């Protein structure tokens, strides 16, 4: 599992101008089963996405395709973790330690 932290590198107005494209990209990743939660940070200096997958390179490729990243509006910090405990609703995403 991965935590994708977006930090704006440009004024928030530039992010707002790309928001419709960003949301379309988010929707595509939800439909593909990659993203399971996302939202703005508070204060609004970026966002956070919770993603599932086994391949960090694939997650990095997905993040690079975000219109925010492609247009230089944000930087991504990607943290991989092993989700050994979850809420019951997230049980299908539980992982075993290697």
C-alpha positions as CSV (number, residue, x, y, z in Angstrom):
1,X,0.0,0.0,0.0
2,X,1.2,3.5,-0.6
3,X,0.6,7.0,0.8
4,X,1.0,9.6,-1.9
5,X,1.5,13.1,-0.5
6,X,1.2,16.0,-2.9
7,X,2.7,19.3,-2.0
8,X,1.9,22.3,-4.2
9,X,5.0,23.9,-5.8
10,X,2.9,26.6,-7.5
11,X,0.2,29.0,-6.4
12,X,-3.1,27.2,-5.5
13,X,-4.8,29.1,-8.4
14,X,-2.7,27.1,-10.8
15,X,-3.9,23.9,-9.1
16,X,-7.5,25.2,-9.3
17,X,-7.1,25.8,-13.1
18,X,-6.1,22.1,-13.5
19,X,-8.6,20.7,-11.0
20,X,-11.1,19.2,-13.5
21,X,-8.3,17.3,-15.3
22,X,-6.9,16.2,-11.9
23,X,-10.3,14.9,-10.9
24,X,-10.7,13.0,-14.1
25,X,-7.3,11.4,-13.5
26,X,-8.4,10.5,-9.9
27,X,-11.6,9.0,-11.2
28,X,-9.6,6.8,-13.6
29,X,-7.5,5.4,-10.8
30,X,-10.5,4.8,-8.6
31,X,-12.1,2.9,-11.5
32,X,-8.9,0.9,-11.9
33,X,-9.0,-0.1,-8.3
34,X,-5.7,1.7,-7.5
35,X,-6.9,4.5,-5.3
36,X,-9.1,3.9,-2.2
37,X,-9.1,7.4,-0.6
38,X,-8.0,10.9,-1.4
39,X,-8.5,14.5,-0.4
40,X,-7.0,18.0,0.3
41,X,-4.6,18.6,3.1
42,X,-5.6,21.1,5.7
43,X,-4.2,23.7,5.4
44,X,-4.6,23.5,1.7
45,X,-1.0,23.1,0.5
46,X,-1.6,19.8,-1.4
47,X,-3.4,16.5,-0.9
48,X,-3.1,12.9,0.1
49,X,-4.0,9.7,-1.8
50,X,-4.1,6.2,-0.4
51,X,-3.2,3.7,-3.1
52,X,-3.0,-0.1,-3.3
53,X,-0.5,-2.0,-5.4
54,X,2.5,-4.2,-5.2
55,X,4.7,-2.3,-7.7
56,X,6.2,1.0,-6.6
57,X,7.4,1.7,-10.1
58,X,3.8,1.5,-11.3
59,X,2.6,3.8,-8.6
60,X,5.3,6.3,-9.5
61,X,4.2,6.1,-13.1
62,X,0.6,6.8,-12.2
63,X,1.7,9.8,-10.0
64,X,3.7,11.2,-12.9
65,X,0.6,11.1,-15.1
66,X,-1.3,13.4,-12.7
67,X,-2.0,16.7,-14.5
68,X,-0.8,18.5,-11.4
69,X,2.6,16.7,-11.7
70,X,2.8,16.9,-15.4
71,X,2.2,20.6,-15.3
72,X,4.6,21.3,-12.5
73,X,2.0,22.3,-10.0
74,X,2.9,19.7,-7.3
75,X,5.7,17.4,-6.1
76,X,4.9,13.9,-4.9
77,X,6.3,12.1,-1.9
78,X,5.4,8.4,-2.0
79,X,5.6,6.2,1.1
80,X,5.2,2.5,0.8
81,X,3.9,0.5,3.8
82,X,2.6,-2.9,4.7
83,X,-1.0,-2.6,5.8
84,X,-1.1,-5.5,8.4
85,X,-4.0,-4.1,10.3
86,X,-7.1,-2.3,8.8
87,X,-10.6,-1.4,9.6
88,X,-13.0,-4.2,8.8
89,X,-14.2,-2.5,5.6
90,X,-10.6,-2.4,4.3
91,X,-9.9,-6.1,5.1
92,X,-9.4,-7.0,1.4
93,X,-6.3,-4.7,1.5
94,X,-4.6,-6.3,4.5
95,X,-1.1,-7.6,3.8
96,X,1.2,-10.1,5.4
97,X,4.7,-9.3,6.5
98,X,7.3,-10.9,4.2
